[in-house]
């Protein structure tokens, strides 16, 4: 069963006054925005606008899947408490709205949660856009909306010692928000508070890792909010609204899955990738690698309003364990090509069950190696999909290091190993594949898949190095970032790719389905 999150908001500039609402439906697993709704509703109270937003969000979720489970999050304590049955509904204008909202989905299929206003900025921005449009004598248009782009992720206050990556990233995002946000929006009337955060290979070490969820975007301060009447809620005080070193020395090992793989088919080669994503393979490996990262990390059209449509979302699944995985041996595309172990097959079954519950995957694509095709086959069979094979998703070829542990490689080829760790352009002993060459190959596969699956959610079943590379390129991170990511067997990551060339890392190394 699919699971959605509905976030809704409404506001009135006067209470009663010119009012509007906003609602957004997202995938509960990946955070991907699936639908937005907003409308200027004329003169109304703040609470009526909030109920109208709730109704719009529930209807949008029902249109996507009437069987889905829905979790509603709003920063209106009034609406959440009334819809949960804990507060009585006395206002005559709200009673029919609440009754209608209760019938959109069957009882028990919708749950409600109050959240602080700083966690409801997407819906708030949509409501403000609707009111701005009404002031111009227009209705809200999804083509002109910037709410999704301008909504920053919830970021905790920066803290930690100097050099801490999380604190540094939070400070950068805060600086970007204050520096780039020059727009103004007429605020709603403030009122009383209504009660509203390894080297490549199978072992998952230095050079191979899975996705993370991060969205870089600009933001603006939330406008003030009208309060409900004392008859509708408890009294509240007035307020104004407005590889670490250990990973770098562990080779990665591929993992297995269970079941018979679904029949494979070749990836369609339809459509030319957008020019911004072309990645030349000529020149030095480092140059090609930088161009590959720049192709996705650099927006081709700036922040101008545009209807980019639904992004292509790649859900990245590292295959299940193989016999080599717990031994932490190099296991690339030039070795024995092991199948899944019993543990790996069990992991694949658990992933399949989790993805079936979420219900968002529309296609499955796998690396040609046995462990990924076996994992993909188990998942695809559960989802009722075929498995397409993409050669570019294979693991790095580790040459003479295939099947060896990191310690064995250091003992036998110390100079080659040191050179390989120092530069992405260096190949493993015996003519393997450099990380720069892997990055160029993976980038080309990415572009081919983006052309073939525009606007769709695709499960890519692949390996440590390709997944870490896709994450690194999406973030515009340097090659050494491969050594600073840990990627577990059968873990899930996700990256959304937009039409303007931007990418958003939405999930990284999630193993909750294995517990």
C-alpha positions as CSV (number, residue, x, y, z in Angstrom):
1,X,0.0,0.0,0.0
2,X,1.3,3.4,-0.9
3,X,2.0,6.0,1.8
4,X,1.6,9.7,1.3
5,X,2.3,12.8,3.4
6,X,-0.1,15.7,3.0
7,X,1.0,19.1,4.2
8,X,-1.6,21.9,4.1
9,X,-1.9,25.5,5.1
10,X,-4.2,28.5,4.7
11,X,-4.1,32.2,5.5
12,X,-6.2,35.3,5.5
13,X,-4.8,38.8,5.3
14,X,-7.3,40.4,7.6
15,X,-9.1,37.5,9.3
16,X,-11.6,37.8,7.6
17,X,-9.8,39.1,4.5
18,X,-8.4,38.0,1.2
19,X,-7.5,34.4,1.7
20,X,-5.9,31.4,0.1
21,X,-4.6,27.9,0.8
22,X,-1.8,25.6,-0.3
23,X,-1.3,21.9,-0.1
24,X,1.4,19.5,-1.1
25,X,1.4,15.7,-1.4
26,X,4.7,13.9,-1.1
27,X,5.9,10.3,-1.1
28,X,6.3,9.2,2.5
29,X,9.4,7.1,1.7
30,X,11.4,9.4,-0.5
31,X,10.0,12.9,0.2
32,X,9.4,13.3,-3.5
33,X,6.7,16.0,-4.3
34,X,3.9,14.3,-6.1
35,X,1.2,17.0,-6.3
36,X,0.7,20.6,-5.4
37,X,-2.6,22.6,-5.0
38,X,-3.3,26.2,-4.2
39,X,-6.2,28.6,-4.7
40,X,-7.3,32.2,-3.9
41,X,-10.7,31.8,-2.2
42,X,-11.8,35.4,-1.8
43,X,-12.6,36.8,1.6
44,X,-12.5,34.2,4.4
45,X,-11.1,33.6,7.8
46,X,-7.7,32.0,8.4
47,X,-9.3,28.8,9.8
48,X,-11.6,28.3,6.9
49,X,-8.7,28.7,4.5
50,X,-6.8,26.1,6.5
51,X,-9.7,23.6,6.2
52,X,-9.9,24.4,2.4
53,X,-6.2,23.5,2.2
54,X,-6.7,20.3,4.0
55,X,-9.5,19.3,1.7
56,X,-7.4,20.1,-1.4
57,X,-4.5,18.0,-0.1
58,X,-6.7,15.0,0.7
59,X,-8.4,15.2,-2.7
60,X,-5.0,15.4,-4.5
61,X,-3.8,12.3,-2.6
62,X,-7.0,10.4,-3.4
63,X,-6.5,11.3,-7.1
64,X,-3.0,9.7,-6.9
65,X,-4.2,6.5,-5.1
66,X,-7.5,6.1,-3.3
67,X,-6.1,3.1,-1.5
68,X,-3.1,4.9,0.0
69,X,-2.5,5.6,3.6
70,X,-2.2,9.3,4.3
71,X,-0.5,11.2,7.1
72,X,-1.6,14.8,7.3
73,X,0.7,17.4,8.9
74,X,-0.4,20.9,9.5
75,X,0.8,23.8,11.8
76,X,-2.9,24.6,12.7
77,X,-3.5,23.1,16.1
78,X,-7.2,23.8,15.7
79,X,-7.6,21.8,12.5
80,X,-5.5,18.9,13.7
81,X,-7.3,18.6,17.1
82,X,-10.7,18.9,15.5
83,X,-10.1,16.4,12.8
84,X,-8.6,14.0,15.4
85,X,-11.8,14.2,17.3
86,X,-10.3,15.8,20.4
87,X,-11.8,19.3,20.0
88,X,-15.4,20.2,19.1
89,X,-16.2,22.1,16.0
90,X,-18.5,25.1,16.8
91,X,-17.9,27.5,13.9
92,X,-20.8,27.0,11.4
93,X,-18.5,27.7,8.4
94,X,-16.0,25.0,9.5
95,X,-18.5,22.2,10.3
96,X,-19.3,21.3,6.7
97,X,-15.6,21.5,5.6
98,X,-14.6,19.2,8.4
99,X,-17.4,16.7,7.6
100,X,-16.4,16.7,3.9
101,X,-12.7,16.2,4.8
102,X,-13.6,13.2,6.9
103,X,-15.2,11.5,3.9
104,X,-12.4,11.8,1.3
105,X,-10.7,8.6,2.6
106,X,-12.3,5.8,4.5
107,X,-12.0,6.0,8.4
108,X,-8.7,4.8,9.7
109,X,-6.8,5.5,6.4
110,X,-5.8,9.1,7.5
111,X,-3.8,10.1,10.5
112,X,-3.1,13.7,11.7
113,X,0.0,15.4,13.2
114,X,0.6,18.9,14.4
115,X,4.0,20.3,13.3
116,X,5.7,23.6,14.0
117,X,5.3,26.3,11.3
118,X,8.9,26.1,10.2
119,X,8.3,22.5,9.1
120,X,5.3,23.5,7.0
121,X,7.0,26.1,4.7
122,X,6.1,24.4,1.4
123,X,2.4,24.6,1.9
124,X,2.7,28.1,3.4
125,X,4.5,29.3,0.3
126,X,1.8,27.9,-1.9
127,X,-0.9,29.7,0.2
128,X,1.1,33.0,-0.1
129,X,1.4,32.5,-3.8
130,X,-2.3,32.0,-4.1
131,X,-3.0,35.2,-2.1
132,X,-0.5,37.1,-4.2
133,X,-2.2,35.9,-7.3
134,X,-5.6,36.9,-6.0
135,X,-4.3,40.4,-5.2
136,X,-3.4,40.7,-8.9
137,X,-6.8,39.5,-10.0
138,X,-5.5,36.2,-11.1
139,X,-5.7,32.5,-9.9
140,X,-2.6,30.6,-8.8
141,X,-0.8,28.8,-11.6
142,X,1.5,25.8,-11.1
143,X,3.6,26.9,-14.0
144,X,4.6,30.1,-12.1
145,X,5.0,28.5,-8.7
146,X,8.4,28.5,-7.0
147,X,7.2,27.0,-3.7
148,X,8.9,23.7,-4.2
149,X,12.2,25.3,-5.3
150,X,12.1,27.9,-2.6
151,X,11.3,25.6,0.3
152,X,14.5,24.7,2.2
153,X,14.8,21.4,4.0
154,X,14.4,21.4,7.8
155,X,17.9,22.1,9.1
156,X,18.8,22.0,12.8
157,X,20.7,24.9,14.2
158,X,24.4,24.7,13.3
159,X,26.4,23.3,16.1
160,X,29.5,21.2,16.6
161,X,33.2,21.8,16.5
162,X,35.0,23.8,13.8
163,X,35.2,21.7,10.6
164,X,32.1,19.7,11.4
165,X,30.5,19.0,8.0
166,X,26.9,19.0,9.2
167,X,27.3,22.3,11.0
168,X,29.1,23.8,8.1
169,X,26.5,22.7,5.6
170,X,23.8,24.2,7.8
171,X,25.6,27.5,8.0
172,X,26.0,27.6,4.2
173,X,22.3,26.9,3.7
174,X,21.4,29.6,6.1
175,X,23.7,32.0,4.4
176,X,22.3,31.1,1.0
177,X,18.8,31.7,2.2
178,X,19.5,35.2,3.6
179,X,21.7,36.2,0.7
180,X,19.5,35.1,-2.2
181,X,16.0,35.8,-0.9
182,X,15.1,39.2,-2.1
183,X,11.3,38.8,-2.7
184,X,8.6,40.2,-0.5
185,X,5.2,38.8,0.2
186,X,2.4,40.6,1.9
187,X,2.0,38.9,5.3
188,X,-1.1,37.5,6.8
189,X,-2.3,39.2,10.0
190,X,-0.4,38.1,13.0
191,X,-2.5,36.9,15.9
192,X,-2.6,34.6,18.9
193,X,-0.6,31.5,18.8
194,X,-2.6,28.5,17.7
195,X,-0.2,25.9,19.2
196,X,1.5,25.5,16.2
197,X,12.3,19.4,12.1
198,X,35.9,2.5,0.3
199,X,37.2,2.0,-2.3
200,X,34.6,0.6,-4.7
201,X,33.4,-2.9,-4.7
202,X,31.1,-4.8,-2.5
203,X,32.3,-4.1,1.0
204,X,30.7,-0.7,1.1
205,X,34.0,1.0,2.0
206,X,35.8,4.1,0.7
207,X,34.9,4.4,-2.9
208,X,31.4,3.1,-2.9
209,X,28.3,4.4,-1.0
210,X,24.6,5.1,-1.4
211,X,22.4,8.2,-1.4
212,X,21.6,10.9,1.0
213,X,18.7,13.3,1.2
214,X,19.6,16.9,0.8
215,X,17.9,19.7,-1.0
216,X,19.7,23.0,-1.5
217,X,17.2,25.8,-2.1
218,X,16.5,29.4,-1.1
219,X,13.8,30.4,1.4
220,X,12.0,33.3,2.9
221,X,10.6,34.0,6.3
222,X,7.2,32.7,7.1
223,X,4.4,35.3,7.1
224,X,2.3,36.0,10.2
225,X,-0.8,33.8,10.9
226,X,-4.3,34.6,12.1
227,X,-5.4,33.0,15.3
228,X,-8.6,31.1,15.8
229,X,-11.2,32.4,18.3
230,X,-11.1,31.5,21.9
231,X,-14.3,29.5,21.5
232,X,-12.6,27.2,19.1
233,X,-9.4,26.4,21.0
234,X,-7.7,26.7,24.4
235,X,-6.3,30.1,25.2
236,X,-2.7,30.8,24.1
237,X,-0.3,33.5,24.7
238,X,-0.1,36.1,22.0
239,X,2.8,36.0,19.6
240,X,3.8,37.3,16.2
241,X,4.1,34.8,13.3
242,X,6.1,35.8,10.8
243,X,35.9,7.8,3.6
244,X,36.6,8.7,7.1
245,X,39.9,7.0,7.8
246,X,38.3,3.7,8.7
247,X,36.2,3.6,5.5
248,X,39.2,4.5,3.3
249,X,41.0,1.4,4.3
250,X,38.1,-1.1,3.7
251,X,37.4,-2.5,0.3
252,X,33.8,-3.0,-0.7
253,X,32.2,-6.3,-1.4
254,X,29.0,-7.0,-3.5
255,X,26.0,-8.7,-2.0
256,X,23.4,-11.3,-3.2
257,X,19.6,-11.6,-3.3
258,X,17.1,-14.4,-3.7
259,X,14.7,-15.7,-6.2
260,X,14.8,-16.1,-10.0
261,X,15.6,-12.8,-11.8
262,X,12.9,-11.4,-14.0
263,X,13.6,-11.5,-17.7
264,X,16.0,-8.9,-18.7
265,X,15.6,-6.5,-21.6
266,X,17.9,-3.9,-23.1
267,X,17.4,-0.3,-22.1
268,X,15.7,1.7,-24.9
269,X,18.1,4.2,-26.4
270,X,15.4,6.7,-27.2
271,X,15.9,10.4,-26.9
272,X,19.1,12.4,-26.8
273,X,20.2,13.6,-23.4
274,X,19.8,17.3,-22.8
275,X,23.0,19.3,-23.8
276,X,23.7,20.3,-20.2
277,X,24.2,16.7,-19.3
278,X,26.6,15.7,-22.1
279,X,29.8,14.4,-20.6
280,X,32.8,14.2,-22.9
281,X,35.1,11.3,-22.3
282,X,38.0,13.0,-23.9
283,X,40.7,14.9,-21.9
284,X,42.1,13.9,-18.6
285,X,40.0,11.8,-16.3
286,X,39.9,14.5,-13.7
287,X,38.6,17.0,-16.2
288,X,35.9,14.6,-17.5
289,X,35.0,13.9,-13.9
290,X,34.5,17.6,-13.1
291,X,32.5,18.1,-16.3
292,X,30.2,15.2,-15.3
293,X,29.6,16.7,-11.9
294,X,29.0,20.2,-13.3
295,X,26.5,18.9,-15.8
296,X,24.0,18.0,-13.0
297,X,25.1,20.4,-10.3
298,X,24.9,23.6,-12.3
299,X,21.4,24.9,-13.2
300,X,21.0,25.6,-16.9
301,X,18.2,28.2,-16.4
302,X,18.9,29.7,-13.1
303,X,16.1,30.3,-10.6
304,X,13.6,31.7,-13.1
305,X,10.1,30.5,-12.6
306,X,9.4,27.5,-14.8
307,X,7.1,24.5,-15.0
308,X,9.7,21.8,-14.9
309,X,7.2,19.0,-14.4
310,X,7.8,15.9,-12.3
311,X,11.5,15.1,-11.8
312,X,13.0,11.8,-12.9
313,X,13.7,10.0,-9.6
314,X,16.4,7.3,-9.4
315,X,15.9,5.1,-6.3
316,X,19.4,3.5,-5.9
317,X,19.5,0.0,-4.5
318,X,22.8,-1.6,-3.7
319,X,22.5,-5.4,-4.2
320,X,22.3,-7.8,-1.4
321,X,25.2,-9.6,0.2
322,X,27.4,-12.1,-1.6
323,X,29.8,-14.5,0.0
324,X,32.6,-11.9,-0.5
325,X,30.7,-9.1,1.2
326,X,31.4,-10.0,4.9
327,X,35.0,-10.8,4.0
328,X,35.4,-7.2,2.6
329,X,37.1,-8.3,-0.6
330,X,37.4,-6.2,-3.8
331,X,34.5,-7.5,-6.0
332,X,34.1,-5.5,-9.1
333,X,33.2,-6.2,-12.7
334,X,36.5,-8.0,-13.5
335,X,36.3,-10.8,-11.0
336,X,34.3,-14.0,-10.3
337,X,30.9,-12.3,-10.5
338,X,29.4,-14.0,-7.4
339,X,25.7,-14.5,-6.8
340,X,23.8,-13.6,-3.7
341,X,24.3,-15.5,-0.5
342,X,21.3,-16.7,1.6
343,X,21.5,-13.5,3.6
344,X,21.6,-11.5,0.4
345,X,18.5,-13.1,-0.9
346,X,16.7,-12.5,2.4
347,X,17.8,-8.8,2.2
348,X,16.4,-8.6,-1.4
349,X,13.1,-10.0,-0.2
350,X,12.9,-7.4,2.5
351,X,13.7,-4.6,0.1
352,X,11.0,-5.9,-2.3
353,X,8.4,-5.9,0.5
354,X,9.3,-2.3,1.5
355,X,9.2,-1.0,-2.1
356,X,5.9,-2.8,-2.7
357,X,4.4,-1.0,0.3
358,X,5.5,2.3,-1.0
359,X,4.2,1.7,-4.5
360,X,6.2,4.4,-6.3
361,X,8.6,2.5,-8.4
362,X,7.6,2.4,-12.1
363,X,10.5,0.6,-13.7
364,X,13.5,-1.5,-12.6
365,X,17.0,-1.3,-14.2
366,X,20.0,-3.4,-13.1
367,X,23.7,-3.7,-13.7
368,X,24.6,-6.7,-15.8
369,X,26.4,-8.5,-13.0
370,X,24.8,-11.6,-11.4
371,X,24.4,-10.1,-7.9
372,X,22.5,-7.1,-9.1
373,X,20.3,-9.0,-11.6
374,X,19.4,-11.5,-9.0
375,X,18.5,-8.7,-6.5
376,X,16.6,-6.8,-9.2
377,X,14.7,-10.0,-10.2
378,X,13.4,-10.6,-6.7
379,X,12.2,-7.0,-6.3
380,X,10.8,-6.8,-9.8
381,X,8.8,-10.0,-9.3
382,X,7.2,-8.5,-6.2
383,X,6.4,-5.3,-8.0
384,X,5.1,-7.0,-11.2
385,X,7.7,-5.3,-13.4
386,X,10.4,-6.5,-15.8
387,X,14.1,-5.9,-15.4
388,X,16.0,-3.8,-17.9
389,X,19.8,-4.1,-18.0
390,X,22.2,-1.1,-18.3
391,X,25.8,-1.9,-18.9
392,X,27.0,1.4,-17.6
393,X,25.8,0.6,-14.0
394,X,28.4,-2.2,-13.5
395,X,30.9,-2.0,-10.7
396,X,34.5,-0.7,-11.3
397,X,36.9,-3.3,-12.6
398,X,39.6,-3.7,-9.9
399,X,42.1,-5.5,-12.1
400,X,44.5,-7.7,-10.2
401,X,42.9,-6.7,-6.9
402,X,39.7,-8.6,-7.5
403,X,39.0,-11.1,-4.7
404,X,41.7,-9.6,-2.4
405,X,41.2,-7.8,0.9
406,X,42.5,-4.3,1.3
407,X,45.3,-5.6,3.5
408,X,46.3,-8.2,0.9
409,X,46.5,-5.5,-1.8
410,X,48.6,-3.2,0.5
411,X,51.0,-6.1,1.1
412,X,51.3,-7.1,-2.5
413,X,51.0,-3.8,-4.4
414,X,51.8,-1.0,-1.9
415,X,53.0,1.6,-4.4
416,X,50.1,1.0,-6.8
417,X,47.6,1.2,-3.9
418,X,49.0,4.5,-2.6
419,X,48.9,6.0,-6.1
420,X,45.3,4.8,-6.6
421,X,44.2,6.3,-3.2
422,X,45.9,9.6,-4.1
423,X,44.3,10.1,-7.6
424,X,41.0,9.2,-9.3
425,X,42.9,8.9,-12.6
426,X,45.0,6.0,-11.4
427,X,44.0,2.4,-12.4
428,X,44.3,-0.6,-10.1
429,X,47.2,-3.0,-10.7
430,X,46.8,-5.0,-13.9
431,X,44.9,-2.6,-16.0
432,X,41.7,-2.2,-14.0
433,X,39.4,0.9,-14.2
434,X,40.1,4.2,-12.6
435,X,37.4,6.0,-10.6
436,X,37.6,8.9,-13.2
437,X,36.7,6.4,-15.9
438,X,34.0,4.9,-13.8
439,X,32.5,8.4,-13.2
440,X,32.4,9.2,-16.9
441,X,30.8,5.8,-17.7
442,X,28.2,6.2,-14.9
443,X,27.4,9.8,-16.0
444,X,26.7,8.6,-19.5
445,X,24.5,5.8,-18.2
446,X,22.7,8.3,-16.0
447,X,22.0,10.6,-19.0
448,X,20.8,7.7,-21.1
449,X,18.4,6.6,-18.4
450,X,17.1,10.2,-17.8
451,X,16.2,10.4,-21.5
452,X,14.4,7.1,-21.4
453,X,12.5,7.6,-18.1
454,X,11.6,11.3,-18.0
455,X,9.4,12.2,-15.1
456,X,9.3,8.6,-13.8
457,X,10.5,6.9,-10.6
458,X,13.0,4.2,-11.5
459,X,14.8,1.6,-9.3
460,X,18.5,1.3,-10.3
461,X,20.0,-1.9,-8.8
462,X,23.7,-1.4,-8.9
463,X,26.9,-1.3,-6.8
464,X,28.8,0.7,-4.3
465,X,31.0,2.8,-6.7
466,X,28.2,3.7,-9.2
467,X,25.8,4.7,-6.4
468,X,28.4,6.8,-4.6
469,X,29.3,8.4,-7.9
470,X,25.7,9.3,-8.7
471,X,25.4,10.9,-5.3
472,X,28.7,12.7,-5.6
473,X,27.9,14.1,-9.0
474,X,24.4,15.2,-7.9
475,X,26.0,17.1,-5.0
476,X,28.8,18.5,-7.1
477,X,31.3,17.0,-4.6
478,X,34.9,16.3,-5.5
479,X,36.2,12.8,-6.3
480,X,37.6,12.3,-2.8
481,X,34.0,12.3,-1.5
482,X,33.9,8.7,-2.5
483,X,36.1,7.9,0.5
484,X,33.7,9.7,2.9
485,X,30.6,7.7,2.3
486,X,29.5,4.4,3.8
487,X,27.1,2.2,1.8
488,X,25.5,-0.9,3.2
489,X,24.4,-4.0,1.4
490,X,20.7,-3.8,0.2
491,X,20.5,-0.1,1.2
492,X,18.3,2.5,-0.5
493,X,19.2,6.0,-1.7
494,X,17.4,8.4,-4.0
495,X,18.2,11.3,-6.3
496,X,15.7,13.5,-8.2
497,X,16.7,15.1,-11.5
498,X,14.9,18.2,-12.7
499,X,14.5,19.4,-16.3
500,X,16.7,22.5,-15.6
501,X,19.7,20.3,-14.8
502,X,19.4,20.5,-11.0
503,X,19.6,17.3,-8.9
504,X,18.4,16.8,-5.3
505,X,19.7,14.0,-3.1
506,X,16.7,12.8,-1.1
507,X,17.8,9.6,0.6
508,X,21.1,8.0,1.4
509,X,22.0,4.5,2.7
510,X,18.6,3.8,4.2
511,X,18.5,0.3,5.8
512,X,15.4,0.6,7.9
513,X,13.7,-2.0,5.8
514,X,16.2,-4.6,6.9
515,X,15.5,-4.3,10.6
